[in-house]
Amino acid sequence: MAAAPVTGSTSGSGSGSSWWRTIPMRFAGVGIVAVIGIFGALNAANRDDSGEIVGAGNLHITDVRVGDCFDLNDAADVEEVGEIRAIPCSDPHDFEAYFTTELASGSYPSRSSLDASAESACLPSFESYVGRDYETSALYLTWFEPTPDGWSEGDRGLLCVISTENAATPLTGSVRGSAR
């Protein structure tokens, strides 16, 4: 933030010298950055010593761990996800992460290749997490994959998540071992 121009004499006589007026403006930017940092820290999800989310808050999708429960900050049909709202699994939520893996390096995969990789990772891991095979489960699976921009920045993470058929019916409690 630039300081506003100061008017008046800058002679050594002290009459009209207003150098001191620019000091608060020079440090105003520091205060604003500090407030934003504190606000961000206060809105961040809280984890206990075991890593479980115990306080709802924002979390970047790439920081989601297996067992984390969350909602999207944006509409459900959004094409790119950055920040999500992490929630203790005991509270109603739309998604629960159940498996994560890294995709193979190389050029950004085609849609069919991404889908095949996701299905081969997410389907087999569903039963070991939920305790029931996907075909007979009442739950649904989906995944989050890197965007082309994220891929070019080194993101290779694939996140498999569980949801219900309808967002109007959220999950409550973890589905790990639920045999739903």
LOKE-104412 format. One line per 2 residues: number of its first residue (from 0); for each residue x, y negated, z negated of N, C-alpha, C, O. Coordinates in steps of 0.05 Angstrom, whole numbers. Example, Ala and Ser with C-alpha at 12.3 -4.5 7.8 and 13.67 -1.06 7.14 Angstrom:
REM residues 2
0 = 264,114,-156,246,90,-156,264,66,-156,285,66,-169; 257,45,-142,273,21,-143,258,-1,-157,268,-23,-161
This chain:
REM residues 180
0 = 17,23,0,0,0,0,18,-24,0,36,-27,-17; 14,-42,18,30,-67,20,19,-88,1,-6,-89,-4
2 = 37,-104,-9,29,-126,-27,18,-148,-10,27,-153,12; -2,-163,-21,-13,-186,-7,7,-208,-7,23,-211,-26
4 = 8,-225,14,27,-247,14,21,-266,-9,-2,-271,-16; 43,-276,-20,41,-294,-43,47,-322,-33,65,-326,-18
6 = 30,-341,-42,34,-369,-34,47,-384,-57,46,-375,-80; 59,-406,-51,71,-423,-72,101,-425,-68,112,-413,-50
8 = 113,-441,-84,141,-446,-82,157,-423,-93,149,-411,-113; 180,-417,-81,197,-397,-91,223,-409,-101,243,-396,-104
10 = 223,-435,-107,246,-449,-117,251,-440,-146,233,-430,-159; 275,-444,-155,282,-435,-181,270,-452,-203,275,-447,-227
12 = 254,-471,-197,243,-489,-218,221,-475,-234,214,-484,-256; 211,-453,-224,190,-439,-238,162,-449,-231,143,-436,-238
14 = 160,-472,-219,134,-483,-213,123,-469,-188,134,-473,-167; 103,-453,-191,90,-439,-169,104,-413,-161,94,-399,-144
16 = 126,-406,-174,138,-380,-168,120,-358,-177,112,-357,-201; 113,-340,-160,94,-319,-167,105,-291,-160,89,-274,-152
18 = 131,-287,-163,142,-261,-157,129,-239,-174,126,-216,-166; 121,-246,-199,109,-227,-217,82,-217,-208,73,-196,-216
20 = 69,-232,-190,43,-224,-180,45,-200,-161,26,-184,-158; 68,-196,-149,72,-174,-130,78,-148,-145,74,-126,-133
22 = 87,-149,-169,94,-124,-184,70,-106,-187,72,-82,-181; 47,-115,-197,24,-97,-199,16,-84,-172,9,-61,-171
24 = 18,-99,-150,11,-88,-124,31,-67,-116,23,-47,-103; 56,-70,-122,77,-51,-115,72,-24,-129,78,-3,-118
26 = 62,-25,-153,57,-1,-168,28,9,-166,22,30,-177; 11,-5,-152,-17,4,-149,-18,30,-134,-34,48,-141
28 = -1,33,-114,-1,57,-98,7,81,-115,-4,103,-112; 26,78,-133,34,99,-152,10,107,-169,6,131,-173
30 = -5,88,-179,-28,93,-195,-50,109,-180,-62,127,-191; -54,101,-155,-74,114,-139,-66,143,-134,-82,161,-136
32 = -40,148,-127,-31,175,-122,-33,191,-148,-41,215,-147; -27,180,-171,-29,194,-196,-58,201,-202,-64,224,-211
34 = -77,183,-197,-105,189,-201,-114,212,-183,-129,230,-192; -106,211,-158,-114,233,-139,-102,259,-149,-115,280,-148
36 = -77,259,-158,-64,283,-168,-78,294,-192,-82,318,-194; -85,277,-210,-99,286,-235,-127,296,-227,-135,317,-238
38 = -141,283,-209,-168,292,-200,-165,319,-188,-182,337,-193; -145,323,-171,-141,349,-158,-135,371,-178,-146,393,-176
40 = -119,364,-198,-112,384,-219,-137,391,-235,-140,414,-243; -153,371,-241,-177,376,-257,-198,392,-241,-214,406,-253
42 = -198,391,-215,-216,406,-198,-206,433,-189,-220,447,-175; -182,440,-197,-170,465,-188,-181,488,-205,-188,484,-228
44 = -183,511,-193,-192,535,-207,-172,542,-229,-148,538,-226; -183,553,-251,-166,561,-273,-165,591,-275,-185,604,-273
46 = -141,602,-279,-137,630,-282,-127,636,-311,-113,619,-323; -134,659,-322,-123,666,-348,-97,680,-344,-87,682,-321
48 = -85,691,-365,-59,703,-364,-58,728,-345,-37,734,-334; -81,741,-342,-82,764,-324,-86,757,-295,-84,774,-278
50 = -91,731,-290,-95,722,-262,-125,719,-255,-131,711,-233; -143,727,-273,-171,726,-267,-181,697,-268,-172,681,-285
52 = -198,689,-250,-210,662,-250,-229,660,-273,-249,674,-275; -224,641,-291,-240,636,-314,-254,609,-314,-271,603,-330
54 = -245,592,-296,-257,565,-293,-260,558,-264,-241,559,-249; -285,552,-256,-290,545,-228,-274,521,-219,-269,503,-234
56 = -267,521,-193,-252,499,-182,-243,505,-154,-247,527,-144; -230,485,-142,-221,488,-115,-195,505,-113,-179,505,-132
58 = -193,520,-91,-170,537,-86,-168,539,-56,-188,541,-42; -143,539,-46,-140,543,-17,-145,572,-10,-138,590,-25
60 = -158,577,12,-165,604,20,-140,623,21,-143,646,16; -117,612,27,-93,628,28,-83,636,0,-65,652,-3
62 = -94,624,-21,-87,630,-49,-107,649,-62,-104,655,-86; -127,658,-48,-146,676,-59,-133,703,-62,-118,713,-45
64 = -139,716,-85,-127,742,-91,-150,763,-92,-173,757,-94; -142,788,-89,-161,810,-92,-175,808,-119,-162,805,-140
66 = -201,810,-119,-217,807,-143,-228,780,-148,-245,776,-165; -219,760,-133,-229,732,-136,-257,730,-123,-262,742,-102
68 = -274,715,-136,-301,709,-126,-302,680,-119,-290,663,-132; -317,673,-97,-317,646,-88,-341,640,-70,-354,658,-60
70 = -345,614,-66,-364,603,-46,-348,586,-27,-326,576,-33; -359,581,-4,-347,562,15,-355,534,7,-377,529,-1
72 = -337,515,10,-343,487,5,-359,476,28,-374,456,25; -357,488,52,-371,479,76,-394,497,82,-399,516,67
74 = -408,491,103,-431,508,111,-421,536,117,-398,540,125; -439,555,115,-432,583,119,-423,590,147,-409,609,152
76 = -431,573,167,-424,579,194,-399,563,204,-394,561,228; -384,553,185,-360,538,191,-339,556,204,-337,580,197
78 = -324,546,224,-305,563,238,-278,563,225,-263,582,228; -271,542,210,-245,540,197,-250,535,167,-266,518,160
80 = -236,550,150,-239,547,122,-211,539,110,-191,551,116; -212,519,93,-188,510,79,-192,515,49,-185,536,39
82 = -203,495,36,-209,497,8,-235,512,4,-255,508,18; -235,529,-16,-260,543,-24,-265,536,-54,-249,524,-67
84 = -288,544,-63,-296,539,-91,-293,566,-106,-311,583,-104; -271,570,-120,-267,595,-135,-285,594,-160,-288,574,-173
86 = -297,617,-166,-317,619,-187,-312,645,-204,-305,665,-192; -315,644,-230,-314,669,-245,-334,688,-234,-357,680,-228
88 = -327,713,-231,-345,733,-219,-371,737,-234,-391,747,-223; -371,730,-260,-396,732,-275,-417,712,-267,-441,715,-273
90 = -409,691,-252,-427,671,-242,-436,678,-214,-422,692,-200; -460,670,-205,-469,676,-178,-448,665,-158,-439,642,-160
92 = -442,681,-137,-423,674,-117,-429,688,-91,-444,707,-90; -419,677,-69,-424,689,-42,-405,710,-33,-412,728,-18
94 = -380,708,-42,-359,726,-33,-342,736,-55,-338,723,-76; -331,761,-51,-311,772,-69,-289,784,-52,-295,801,-34
96 = -265,776,-57,-242,787,-42,-235,815,-51,-233,820,-76; -232,834,-33,-226,861,-41,-201,873,-28,-192,894,-37
98 = -190,860,-8,-165,870,4,-152,848,19,-165,831,32; -125,848,19,-110,829,34,-86,842,46,-74,861,34
100 = -78,834,70,-55,845,83,-44,824,102,-56,803,107; -20,829,112,-7,812,132,-10,824,159,-6,848,163
102 = -17,808,179,-18,817,207,10,817,218,28,803,209; 14,833,239,41,836,251,49,809,264,32,795,275
104 = 75,804,263,86,780,276,83,782,306,76,803,317; 89,760,319,87,758,348,70,735,356,65,717,340
106 = 61,735,381,43,714,390,15,718,378,8,740,369; 0,696,378,-27,697,366,-43,719,380,-45,719,405
108 = -56,737,365,-70,759,377,-96,750,391,-108,729,384; -105,766,409,-131,762,423,-153,767,403,-149,779,382
110 = -177,759,409,-201,763,392,-205,793,388,-210,802,365; -203,809,408,-207,838,405,-185,851,388,-191,869,372
112 = -161,841,390,-139,851,374,-143,843,344,-138,859,326; -151,818,339,-157,809,312,-179,826,300,-177,835,277
114 = -200,830,315,-223,846,305,-214,875,298,-222,886,278; -199,887,316,-189,914,312,-171,916,287,-174,935,272
116 = -153,897,284,-136,897,261,-152,893,235,-147,907,215; -172,875,236,-188,871,212,-205,895,205,-207,903,182
118 = -217,907,225,-233,931,220,-216,954,209,-225,968,191; -192,958,220,-175,980,211,-164,975,183,-157,994,169
120 = -163,950,174,-155,944,147,-178,942,127,-176,953,105; -200,930,135,-222,924,117,-240,948,112,-249,953,90
122 = -246,964,133,-265,986,129,-254,1007,110,-268,1015,92; -230,1018,114,-220,1039,96,-216,1029,67,-220,1045,48
124 = -210,1004,63,-205,995,36,-231,988,21,-231,985,-4; -253,986,35,-279,980,23,-287,1001,2,-294,995,-20
126 = -286,1027,10,-295,1048,-7,-278,1050,-33,-289,1055,-54; -252,1047,-30,-235,1049,-54,-241,1026,-73,-236,1029,-98
128 = -249,1003,-64,-255,980,-81,-283,982,-93,-286,978,-117; -303,988,-77,-331,988,-86,-339,1014,-98,-355,1015,-117
130 = -327,1037,-89,-334,1063,-99,-357,1076,-83,-370,1094,-92; -361,1066,-59,-381,1077,-41,-373,1070,-12,-361,1048,-7
132 = -378,1088,7,-370,1082,34,-387,1059,46,-410,1055,38; -376,1045,65,-389,1022,76,-416,1028,89,-435,1013,87
134 = -417,1051,103,-441,1058,118,-466,1061,100,-488,1056,109; -462,1069,75,-485,1073,57,-488,1051,36,-505,1053,19
136 = -471,1032,38,-471,1010,18,-492,989,24,-500,986,47; -501,976,3,-520,953,6,-505,927,11,-517,906,16
138 = -478,928,10,-461,905,13,-451,902,42,-452,921,57; -442,878,48,-431,872,74,-402,863,72,-394,853,51
140 = -387,868,93,-360,859,93,-355,840,116,-368,841,136; -336,823,111,-327,804,132,-298,798,125,-287,809,106
142 = -285,781,141,-257,775,135,-251,746,144,-265,734,160; -229,736,133,-218,711,140,-191,716,153,-174,731,142
144 = -186,704,175,-161,708,190,-148,681,196,-161,661,194; -122,682,203,-109,656,209,-120,643,234,-128,657,253
146 = -120,617,234,-127,602,258,-102,601,276,-80,607,266; -105,593,301,-81,590,318,-60,570,306,-36,575,307
148 = -70,548,294,-52,529,282,-39,541,258,-14,538,254; -53,555,241,-42,568,218,-21,589,226,0,592,213
150 = -27,604,247,-9,624,258,18,611,266,39,622,260; 16,589,279,41,575,288,57,565,264,81,559,267
152 = 44,562,241,57,553,217,66,577,199,75,573,177; 62,601,209,71,625,195,50,640,179,56,660,166
154 = 25,632,180,3,646,166,-4,671,181,-12,670,204; 0,694,168,-7,720,179,-27,735,161,-33,758,166
156 = -38,721,141,-56,734,122,-83,741,132,-96,725,146; -92,765,126,-119,774,131,-132,780,105,-121,795,88
158 = -155,767,99,-169,770,74,-196,784,79,-213,772,93; -200,808,68,-225,822,70,-243,815,46,-233,815,23
160 = -268,808,52,-286,800,31,-313,814,33,-321,823,54; -326,815,10,-353,828,8,-373,806,3,-368,786,-11
162 = -397,809,15,-419,791,11,-445,807,12,-445,831,16; -467,793,8,-493,805,12,-502,799,40,-490,783,55
164 = -524,811,49,-534,807,76,-543,778,79,-540,767,101; -553,766,58,-564,739,60,-552,721,39,-552,728,15
166 = -543,698,47,-531,679,28,-550,670,6,-542,660,-15; -576,673,11,-596,665,-9,-596,685,-32,-608,679,-53
168 = -584,708,-29,-581,728,-50,-552,730,-57,-538,747,-45; -542,714,-76,-513,716,-82,-507,741,-98,-524,754,-109
170 = -481,746,-100,-471,768,-117,-469,756,-146,-464,733,-149; -474,773,-165,-469,766,-193,-454,789,-206,-463,812,-206
172 = -431,782,-217,-414,803,-228,-396,814,-205,-403,812,-182; -374,826,-213,-357,838,-193,-369,863,-181,-384,878,-195
174 = -363,868,-156,-373,893,-143,-352,915,-145,-357,937,-135; -329,909,-156,-308,930,-159,-319,953,-175,-327,950,-198
176 = -318,976,-163,-327,1001,-176,-357,1003,-181,-366,1020,-196; -372,985,-168,-401,984,-173,-417,1006,-158,-440,1011,-166
178 = -406,1019,-138,-419,1039,-122,-444,1029,-109,-463,1044,-104; -445,1002,-104,-469,990,-91,-467,995,-62,-484,987,-46
